[in-house]
C-alpha cells in the first residue's frame, strides 16, 4: 500500500485552497443562513458534493457543486 505522506497532504490542501477561492463566503449555511462559510473538504459523500463549514454556528454541511454554480465558472 502506498503512503500518501506529505505529498497527499499538500495535494489535499491545494485542492481545498482551489475550491475555497471560488466558494468560501459564498455558500449560505442551511442552519443559520450566514454566508461566513468555508470549504472544509472539496469532496463530500458523492462526487458532486462538497463539505462546507459555517464559521458562525460551526455546523458542517454538504453542498451540491451544481447548485447555483458550476466549478470553474
C-alpha positions in Angstrom: 0.0 0.0 0.0 1.3 3.4 -0.9 1.8 6.1 1.8 0.4 9.5 0.7 2.6 11.2 3.3 3.4 14.9 2.8 2.5 14.8 -0.9 -1.0 13.6 -0.2 -1.5 16.3 2.5 -0.1 19.0 0.2 -2.4 17.9 -2.6 -5.4 17.9 -0.3 -4.6 21.4 1.0 -4.0 22.8 -2.5 -7.4 21.4 -3.7 -9.1 22.9 -0.6 -7.5 26.3 -1.5 -8.5 26.0 -5.1 -12.2 25.3 -4.3 -12.0 27.8 -1.4 -11.1 30.6 -3.7 -14.4 30.1 -5.5 -16.8 29.1 -2.8 -15.6 30.4 0.6 -18.0 33.1 1.9 -20.5 32.5 -1.0 -22.5 29.4 0.1 -25.1 30.2 2.8 -25.3 27.9 5.8 -28.6 26.0 5.8 -28.8 26.2 9.6 -28.1 29.9 10.4 -28.2 31.4 6.9 -24.8 33.0 7.4 -22.6 33.4 4.3 -19.5 33.2 6.5 -18.7 29.7 5.3 -15.7 27.8 4.0 -14.8 24.7 2.1 -13.8 22.1 4.6 -13.3 19.4 2.0 -13.8 19.7 -1.8 -15.1 16.1 -1.9 -18.1 15.0 0.1 -20.0 11.8 0.2 -20.5 11.8 -3.5 -18.6 13.2 -6.5 -21.0 16.1 -6.9 -20.9 17.1 -3.2 -18.5 19.4 -1.3 -18.2 19.6 2.5 -18.6 23.1 3.9 -18.3 24.5 7.4 -20.0 27.6 8.8 -17.7 29.9 10.8 -20.7 31.4 12.7 -22.6 28.3 14.1 -19.7 25.8 13.3 -22.1 23.4 11.5 -20.8 21.2 8.8 -23.0 20.6 5.8 -22.8 19.2 2.3 -23.4 21.4 -0.7 -24.0 20.1 -4.2 -21.5 21.6 -6.5 -24.1 22.1 -9.2 -26.4 24.2 -7.0 -26.4 27.8 -8.4 -22.7 27.5 -9.6 -20.6 25.1 -11.6 -17.0 24.5 -10.7 -14.7 26.5 -13.0 -17.3 29.2 -13.8 
